[in-house]
């Protein structure tokens, strides 16, 4: 998890995770979306689900990025946001 507070107006946190197949990435997104809804929060928007290479769940202050491992390496959000403190969940 990246703490973006003070670094971006897009979100306060990015949660970044990955899977070895499109189906795994979709399953991660499904389970995270269910957990968000079960907590009473809202998933405002979902992108990339059909392809399953990079699924984004916009939950307002928190944005989940579920990547296929190859896409995660290619886009390297951790490097793009290198100034953001890392948090372990």
N, CA, C and O atoms as CSV, one atom per row, in Angstrom:
chain,resi,resn,atom,element,x,y,z
A,1,UNK,N,N,0.861,-1.162,0.000
A,1,UNK,CA,C,0.000,0.000,0.000
A,1,UNK,C,C,0.908,1.224,0.000
A,1,UNK,O,O,1.895,1.288,0.732
A,2,UNK,N,N,0.547,2.197,-0.843
A,2,UNK,CA,C,1.281,3.457,-0.914
A,2,UNK,C,C,0.452,4.546,-0.252
A,2,UNK,O,O,-0.742,4.676,-0.522
A,3,UNK,N,N,1.081,5.319,0.605
A,3,UNK,CA,C,0.434,6.446,1.271
A,3,UNK,C,C,0.653,7.690,0.412
A,3,UNK,O,O,1.751,8.247,0.390
A,4,UNK,N,N,-0.381,8.120,-0.290
A,4,UNK,CA,C,-0.271,9.243,-1.221
A,4,UNK,C,C,-0.728,10.576,-0.615
A,4,UNK,O,O,-0.748,11.598,-1.301
A,5,UNK,N,N,-1.094,10.560,0.672
A,5,UNK,CA,C,-1.554,11.799,1.293
A,5,UNK,C,C,-0.453,12.857,1.179
A,5,UNK,O,O,0.702,12.620,1.532
A,6,UNK,N,N,-0.840,14.013,0.682
A,6,UNK,CA,C,0.108,15.101,0.484
A,6,UNK,C,C,0.889,15.022,-0.818
A,6,UNK,O,O,1.614,15.955,-1.160
A,7,UNK,N,N,0.751,13.928,-1.543
A,7,UNK,CA,C,1.460,13.755,-2.810
A,7,UNK,C,C,0.539,13.792,-4.019
A,7,UNK,O,O,0.981,14.088,-5.129
A,8,UNK,N,N,-0.748,13.491,-3.809
A,8,UNK,CA,C,-1.676,13.397,-4.924
A,8,UNK,C,C,-3.080,13.783,-4.473
A,8,UNK,O,O,-3.472,13.555,-3.329
A,9,UNK,N,N,-3.813,14.366,-5.394
A,9,UNK,CA,C,-5.221,14.660,-5.121
A,9,UNK,C,C,-6.125,13.545,-5.648
A,9,UNK,O,O,-7.342,13.599,-5.470
A,10,UNK,N,N,-5.546,12.550,-6.285
A,10,UNK,CA,C,-6.300,11.439,-6.865
A,10,UNK,C,C,-6.865,10.529,-5.777
A,10,UNK,O,O,-8.033,10.141,-5.828
A,11,UNK,N,N,-6.034,10.192,-4.797
A,11,UNK,CA,C,-6.435,9.287,-3.720
A,11,UNK,C,C,-5.472,9.453,-2.558
A,11,UNK,O,O,-4.382,10.002,-2.717
A,12,UNK,N,N,-5.877,8.978,-1.396
A,12,UNK,CA,C,-4.987,8.985,-0.236
A,12,UNK,C,C,-4.093,7.751,-0.215
A,12,UNK,O,O,-2.955,7.806,0.249
A,13,UNK,N,N,-4.618,6.639,-0.722
A,13,UNK,CA,C,-3.869,5.387,-0.707
A,13,UNK,C,C,-4.062,4.628,-2.007
A,13,UNK,O,O,-5.146,4.640,-2.591
A,14,UNK,N,N,-3.000,3.966,-2.455
A,14,UNK,CA,C,-3.060,2.971,-3.519
A,14,UNK,C,C,-2.745,1.628,-2.876
A,14,UNK,O,O,-1.733,1.482,-2.189
A,15,UNK,N,N,-3.607,0.656,-3.100
A,15,UNK,CA,C,-3.322,-0.720,-2.718
A,15,UNK,C,C,-2.942,-1.429,-4.003
A,15,UNK,O,O,-3.704,-1.426,-4.970
A,16,UNK,N,N,-1.755,-2.041,-4.015
A,16,UNK,CA,C,-1.237,-2.662,-5.237
A,16,UNK,C,C,-0.971,-4.136,-4.957
A,16,UNK,O,O,-0.274,-4.489,-4.006
A,17,UNK,N,N,-1.543,-4.990,-5.808
A,17,UNK,CA,C,-1.331,-6.424,-5.645
A,17,UNK,C,C,-1.331,-7.073,-7.020
A,17,UNK,O,O,-1.637,-6.422,-8.019
A,18,UNK,N,N,-0.989,-8.346,-7.073
A,18,UNK,CA,C,-0.902,-8.985,-8.372
A,18,UNK,C,C,-1.240,-10.457,-8.340
A,18,UNK,O,O,-1.295,-11.085,-7.282
A,19,UNK,N,N,-1.464,-10.991,-9.530
A,19,UNK,CA,C,-1.765,-12.401,-9.711
A,19,UNK,C,C,-1.117,-12.921,-10.976
A,19,UNK,O,O,-0.695,-12.145,-11.833
A,20,UNK,N,N,-1.040,-14.235,-11.088
A,20,UNK,CA,C,-0.322,-14.854,-12.201
A,20,UNK,C,C,-1.185,-15.121,-13.429
A,20,UNK,O,O,-0.680,-15.567,-14.459
A,21,UNK,N,N,-2.495,-14.847,-13.323
A,21,UNK,CA,C,-3.376,-15.047,-14.477
A,21,UNK,C,C,-4.495,-14.012,-14.433
A,21,UNK,O,O,-4.752,-13.407,-13.393
A,22,UNK,N,N,-5.148,-13.818,-15.557
A,22,UNK,CA,C,-6.273,-12.883,-15.622
A,22,UNK,C,C,-7.377,-13.302,-14.668
A,22,UNK,O,O,-7.988,-12.456,-14.015
A,23,UNK,N,N,-7.636,-14.589,-14.582
A,23,UNK,CA,C,-8.680,-15.100,-13.683
A,23,UNK,C,C,-8.332,-14.789,-12.224
A,23,UNK,O,O,-9.206,-14.421,-11.440
A,24,UNK,N,N,-7.068,-14.938,-11.867
A,24,UNK,CA,C,-6.639,-14.622,-10.501
A,24,UNK,C,C,-6.815,-13.142,-10.211
A,24,UNK,O,O,-7.283,-12.770,-9.135
A,25,UNK,N,N,-6.448,-12.303,-11.153
A,25,UNK,CA,C,-6.594,-10.853,-10.982
A,25,UNK,C,C,-8.079,-10.496,-10.817
A,25,UNK,O,O,-8.432,-9.682,-9.964
A,26,UNK,N,N,-8.926,-11.095,-11.620
A,26,UNK,CA,C,-10.370,-10.850,-11.498
A,26,UNK,C,C,-10.892,-11.333,-10.145
A,26,UNK,O,O,-11.739,-10.676,-9.540
A,27,UNK,N,N,-10.398,-12.468,-9.670
A,27,UNK,CA,C,-10.821,-12.991,-8.371
A,27,UNK,C,C,-10.381,-12.076,-7.236
A,27,UNK,O,O,-11.130,-11.866,-6.281
A,28,UNK,N,N,-9.174,-11.532,-7.334
A,28,UNK,CA,C,-8.697,-10.562,-6.337
A,28,UNK,C,C,-9.629,-9.360,-6.319
A,28,UNK,O,O,-10.052,-8.910,-5.255
A,29,UNK,N,N,-9.946,-8.843,-7.500
A,29,UNK,CA,C,-10.842,-7.685,-7.598
A,29,UNK,C,C,-12.226,-8.015,-7.030
A,29,UNK,O,O,-12.819,-7.194,-6.331
A,30,UNK,N,N,-12.736,-9.203,-7.325
A,30,UNK,CA,C,-14.048,-9.614,-6.805
A,30,UNK,C,C,-14.051,-9.628,-5.278
A,30,UNK,O,O,-14.948,-9.069,-4.649
A,31,UNK,N,N,-13.055,-10.263,-4.695
A,31,UNK,CA,C,-12.994,-10.397,-3.237
A,31,UNK,C,C,-12.772,-9.045,-2.557
A,31,UNK,O,O,-13.366,-8.770,-1.515
A,32,UNK,N,N,-11.926,-8.209,-3.138
A,32,UNK,CA,C,-11.707,-6.872,-2.565
A,32,UNK,C,C,-12.969,-6.026,-2.677
A,32,UNK,O,O,-13.324,-5.311,-1.740
A,33,UNK,N,N,-13.641,-6.103,-3.809
A,33,UNK,CA,C,-14.898,-5.368,-3.980
A,33,UNK,C,C,-15.941,-5.817,-2.980
A,33,UNK,O,O,-16.679,-4.995,-2.436
A,34,UNK,N,N,-16.010,-7.126,-2.732
A,34,UNK,CA,C,-16.957,-7.659,-1.746
A,34,UNK,C,C,-16.599,-7.157,-0.349
A,34,UNK,O,O,-17.485,-6.772,0.414
A,35,UNK,N,N,-15.319,-7.155,-0.010
A,35,UNK,CA,C,-14.886,-6.693,1.316
A,35,UNK,C,C,-15.199,-5.212,1.506
A,35,UNK,O,O,-15.597,-4.794,2.593
A,36,UNK,N,N,-15.019,-4.416,0.448
A,36,UNK,CA,C,-15.345,-2.990,0.522
A,36,UNK,C,C,-16.832,-2.817,0.799
A,36,UNK,O,O,-17.217,-2.068,1.697
A,37,UNK,N,N,-17.659,-3.503,0.037
A,37,UNK,CA,C,-19.112,-3.399,0.213
A,37,UNK,C,C,-19.551,-3.914,1.581
A,37,UNK,O,O,-20.423,-3.321,2.216
A,38,UNK,N,N,-18.948,-5.020,2.040
A,38,UNK,CA,C,-19.291,-5.576,3.354
A,38,UNK,C,C,-18.941,-4.610,4.488
A,38,UNK,O,O,-19.569,-4.635,5.547
A,39,UNK,N,N,-17.935,-3.762,4.261
A,39,UNK,CA,C,-17.531,-2.797,5.293
A,39,UNK,C,C,-18.428,-1.560,5.301
A,39,UNK,O,O,-18.302,-0.699,6.171
A,40,UNK,N,N,-19.339,-1.479,4.319
A,40,UNK,CA,C,-20.235,-0.332,4.225
A,40,UNK,C,C,-19.718,0.775,3.328
A,40,UNK,O,O,-20.386,1.793,3.149
A,41,UNK,N,N,-18.528,0.588,2.759
A,41,UNK,CA,C,-17.969,1.567,1.828
A,41,UNK,C,C,-18.495,1.266,0.418
A,41,UNK,O,O,-19.234,0.305,0.207
A,42,UNK,N,N,-18.101,2.100,-0.525
A,42,UNK,CA,C,-18.627,2.002,-1.891
A,42,UNK,C,C,-17.485,1.901,-2.899
A,42,UNK,O,O,-16.492,2.622,-2.802
A,43,UNK,N,N,-17.637,1.009,-3.858
A,43,UNK,CA,C,-16.752,0.980,-5.025
A,43,UNK,C,C,-17.413,1.883,-6.057
A,43,UNK,O,O,-18.475,1.559,-6.587
A,44,UNK,N,N,-16.780,3.014,-6.338
A,44,UNK,CA,C,-17.375,4.002,-7.238
A,44,UNK,C,C,-17.246,3.614,-8.711
A,44,UNK,O,O,-18.130,3.897,-9.520
A,45,UNK,N,N,-16.139,2.967,-9.043
A,45,UNK,CA,C,-15.899,2.654,-10.456
A,45,UNK,C,C,-14.916,1.486,-10.552
A,45,UNK,O,O,-14.028,1.334,-9.713
A,46,UNK,N,N,-15.090,0.670,-11.586
A,46,UNK,CA,C,-14.187,-0.445,-11.866
A,46,UNK,C,C,-13.726,-0.324,-13.312
A,46,UNK,O,O,-14.537,-0.102,-14.211
A,47,UNK,N,N,-12.430,-0.469,-13.532
A,47,UNK,CA,C,-11.852,-0.446,-14.882
A,47,UNK,C,C,-11.036,-1.706,-15.109
A,47,UNK,O,O,-10.422,-2.224,-14.176
A,48,UNK,N,N,-11.024,-2.202,-16.335
A,48,UNK,CA,C,-10.136,-3.272,-16.758
A,48,UNK,C,C,-10.528,-4.678,-16.364
A,48,UNK,O,O,-9.747,-5.610,-16.559
A,49,UNK,N,N,-11.718,-4.857,-15.813
A,49,UNK,CA,C,-12.103,-6.173,-15.311
A,49,UNK,C,C,-12.160,-7.232,-16.418
A,49,UNK,O,O,-11.679,-8.351,-16.238
A,50,UNK,N,N,-12.738,-6.880,-17.534
A,50,UNK,CA,C,-12.931,-7.868,-18.607
A,50,UNK,C,C,-11.611,-8.478,-19.065
A,50,UNK,O,O,-11.526,-9.689,-19.271
A,51,UNK,N,N,-10.584,-7.649,-19.224
A,51,UNK,CA,C,-9.289,-8.145,-19.684
A,51,UNK,C,C,-8.521,-8.838,-18.564
A,51,UNK,O,O,-7.826,-9.826,-18.805
A,52,UNK,N,N,-8.642,-8.325,-17.343
A,52,UNK,CA,C,-7.986,-8.934,-16.193
A,52,UNK,C,C,-6.485,-8.753,-16.150
A,52,UNK,O,O,-5.792,-9.503,-15.462
A,53,UNK,N,N,-5.964,-7.764,-16.878
A,53,UNK,CA,C,-4.526,-7.499,-16.833
A,53,UNK,C,C,-4.182,-6.419,-15.804
A,53,UNK,O,O,-3.120,-6.456,-15.183
A,54,UNK,N,N,-5.091,-5.462,-15.635
A,54,UNK,CA,C,-4.950,-4.413,-14.631
A,54,UNK,C,C,-6.360,-3.988,-14.260
A,54,UNK,O,O,-7.010,-3.265,-15.014
A,55,UNK,N,N,-6.835,-4.430,-13.109
A,55,UNK,CA,C,-8.169,-4.073,-12.653
A,55,UNK,C,C,-8.022,-2.982,-11.595
A,55,UNK,O,O,-7.275,-3.133,-10.628
A,56,UNK,N,N,-8.738,-1.899,-11.792
A,56,UNK,CA,C,-8.715,-0.772,-10.874
A,56,UNK,C,C,-10.079,-0.654,-10.213
A,56,UNK,O,O,-11.102,-0.594,-10.896
A,57,UNK,N,N,-10.095,-0.619,-8.890
A,57,UNK,CA,C,-11.319,-0.374,-8.127
A,57,UNK,C,C,-11.165,0.973,-7.444
A,57,UNK,O,O,-10.319,1.134,-6.564
A,58,UNK,N,N,-11.976,1.936,-7.843
A,58,UNK,CA,C,-11.937,3.270,-7.251
A,58,UNK,C,C,-12.911,3.298,-6.081
A,58,UNK,O,O,-14.127,3.233,-6.265
A,59,UNK,N,N,-12.366,3.396,-4.895
A,59,UNK,CA,C,-13.178,3.433,-3.669
A,59,UNK,C,C,-13.087,4.800,-3.010
A,59,UNK,O,O,-13.261,4.921,-1.797
A,60,UNK,N,N,-12.817,5.825,-3.803
A,60,UNK,CA,C,-12.705,7.182,-3.267
A,60,UNK,C,C,-11.297,7.461,-2.794
A,60,UNK,O,O,-10.394,7.644,-3.611
A,61,UNK,N,N,-11.094,7.495,-1.488
A,61,UNK,CA,C,-9.774,7.786,-0.924
A,61,UNK,C,C,-8.788,6.644,-1.106
A,61,UNK,O,O,-7.579,6.832,-0.969
A,62,UNK,N,N,-9.302,5.463,-1.415
A,62,UNK,CA,C,-8.465,4.282,-1.630
A,62,UNK,C,C,-8.729,3.748,-3.031
A,62,UNK,O,O,-9.879,3.564,-3.431
A,63,UNK,N,N,-7.648,3.500,-3.772
A,63,UNK,CA,C,-7.759,2.910,-5.105
A,63,UNK,C,C,-6.975,1.609,-5.103
A,63,UNK,O,O,-5.783,1.593,-4.796
A,64,UNK,N,N,-7.654,0.512,-5.449
A,64,UNK,CA,C,-7.013,-0.791,-5.544
A,64,UNK,C,C,-6.572,-1.022,-6.979
A,64,UNK,O,O,-7.341,-0.827,-7.920
A,65,UNK,N,N,-5.317,-1.442,-7.134
A,65,UNK,CA,C,-4.769,-1.826,-8.433
A,65,UNK,C,C,-4.417,-3.303,-8.342
A,65,UNK,O,O,-3.473,-3.671,-7.644
A,66,UNK,N,N,-5.160,-4.151,-9.034
A,66,UNK,CA,C,-4.865,-5.581,-9.096
A,66,UNK,C,C,-4.279,-5.850,-10.483
A,66,UNK,O,O,-4.962,-5.704,-11.497
A,67,UNK,N,N,-3.022,-6.238,-10.513
A,67,UNK,CA,C,-2.291,-6.418,-11.759
A,67,UNK,C,C,-2.007,-7.880,-12.048
A,67,UNK,O,O,-1.814,-8.678,-11.130
A,68,UNK,N,N,-1.982,-8.229,-13.333
A,68,UNK,CA,C,-1.306,-9.441,-13.777
A,68,UNK,C,C,0.176,-9.143,-13.567
A,68,UNK,O,O,0.607,-8.016,-13.809
A,69,UNK,N,N,0.967,-10.121,-13.124
A,69,UNK,CA,C,2.370,-9.862,-12.784
A,69,UNK,C,C,3.139,-9.149,-13.894
A,69,UNK,O,O,3.938,-8.257,-13.610
A,70,UNK,N,N,2.913,-9.523,-15.143
A,70,UNK,CA,C,3.624,-8.878,-16.257
A,70,UNK,C,C,3.253,-7.405,-16.363
A,70,UNK,O,O,4.123,-6.566,-16.594
A,71,UNK,N,N,1.982,-7.083,-16.197
A,71,UNK,CA,C,1.541,-5.686,-16.265
A,71,UNK,C,C,2.070,-4.890,-15.081
A,71,UNK,O,O,2.430,-3.721,-15.219
A,72,UNK,N,N,2.114,-5.528,-13.922
A,72,UNK,CA,C,2.620,-4.824,-12.738
A,72,UNK,C,C,4.076,-4.424,-12.941
A,72,UNK,O,O,4.471,-3.312,-12.591
A,73,UNK,N,N,4.860,-5.314,-13.495
A,73,UNK,CA,C,6.268,-5.004,-13.771
A,73,UNK,C,C,6.378,-3.899,-14.811
A,73,UNK,O,O,7.196,-2.990,-14.667
A,74,UNK,N,N,5.566,-3.970,-15.850
A,74,UNK,CA,C,5.620,-2.983,-16.929
A,74,UNK,C,C,5.266,-1.583,-16.432
A,74,UNK,O,O,5.984,-0.626,-16.722
A,75,UNK,N,N,4.167,-1.455,-15.689
A,75,UNK,CA,C,3.703,-0.132,-15.252
A,75,UNK,C,C,4.411,0.371,-13.998
A,75,UNK,O,O,4.534,1.581,-13.807
A,76,UNK,N,N,4.862,-0.508,-13.166
A,76,UNK,CA,C,5.694,-0.199,-12.002
A,76,UNK,C,C,5.225,1.037,-11.224
A,76,UNK,O,O,5.958,2.017,-11.095
A,77,UNK,N,N,3.996,0.973,-10.711
A,77,UNK,CA,C,3.454,2.102,-9.948
A,77,UNK,C,C,4.302,2.441,-8.728
A,77,UNK,O,O,4.387,3.602,-8.328
A,78,UNK,N,N,4.924,1.431,-8.144
A,78,UNK,CA,C,5.782,1.691,-6.989
A,78,UNK,C,C,6.936,2.614,-7.354
A,78,UNK,O,O,7.331,3.458,-6.550
A,79,UNK,N,N,7.480,2.465,-8.554
A,79,UNK,CA,C,8.557,3.343,-9.002
A,79,UNK,C,C,8.021,4.725,-9.378
A,79,UNK,O,O,8.664,5.739,-9.110
A,80,UNK,N,N,6.846,4.760,-9.998
A,80,UNK,CA,C,6.235,6.032,-10.386
A,80,UNK,C,C,5.957,6.890,-9.159
A,80,UNK,O,O,6.129,8.108,-9.199
A,81,UNK,N,N,5.531,6.263,-8.076
A,81,UNK,CA,C,5.242,6.948,-6.819
A,81,UNK,C,C,6.338,6.647,-5.791
A,81,UNK,O,O,6.044,6.319,-4.642
A,82,UNK,N,N,7.590,6.758,-6.207
A,82,UNK,CA,C,8.723,6.406,-5.352
A,82,UNK,C,C,8.789,7.234,-4.065
A,82,UNK,O,O,9.341,6.773,-3.066
A,83,UNK,N,N,8.236,8.444,-4.077
A,83,UNK,CA,C,8.261,9.295,-2.882
A,83,UNK,C,C,7.210,8.911,-1.856
A,83,UNK,O,O,7.245,9.396,-0.725
A,84,UNK,N,N,6.282,8.052,-2.230
A,84,UNK,CA,C,5.188,7.677,-1.324
A,84,UNK,C,C,5.669,6.654,-0.293
A,84,UNK,O,O,6.298,5.656,-0.644
A,85,UNK,N,N,5.367,6.910,0.979
A,85,UNK,CA,C,5.706,5.904,1.991
A,85,UNK,C,C,4.937,4.600,1.736
A,85,UNK,O,O,3.783,4.621,1.308
A,86,UNK,N,N,5.586,3.487,2.003
A,86,UNK,CA,C,4.961,2.166,1.863
A,86,UNK,C,C,4.399,1.729,3.201
A,86,UNK,O,O,5.034,1.896,4.242
A,87,UNK,N,N,3.203,1.169,3.160
A,87,UNK,CA,C,2.552,0.637,4.345
A,87,UNK,C,C,2.299,-0.840,4.116
A,87,UNK,O,O,2.014,-1.253,2.992
A,88,UNK,N,N,2.398,-1.634,5.153
A,88,UNK,CA,C,2.130,-3.063,5.052
A,88,UNK,C,C,0.769,-3.354,5.641
A,88,UNK,O,O,0.455,-2.907,6.744
A,89,UNK,N,N,-0.038,-4.100,4.913
A,89,UNK,CA,C,-1.371,-4.489,5.399
A,89,UNK,C,C,-1.456,-5.983,5.524
A,89,UNK,O,O,-2.496,-6.511,5.918
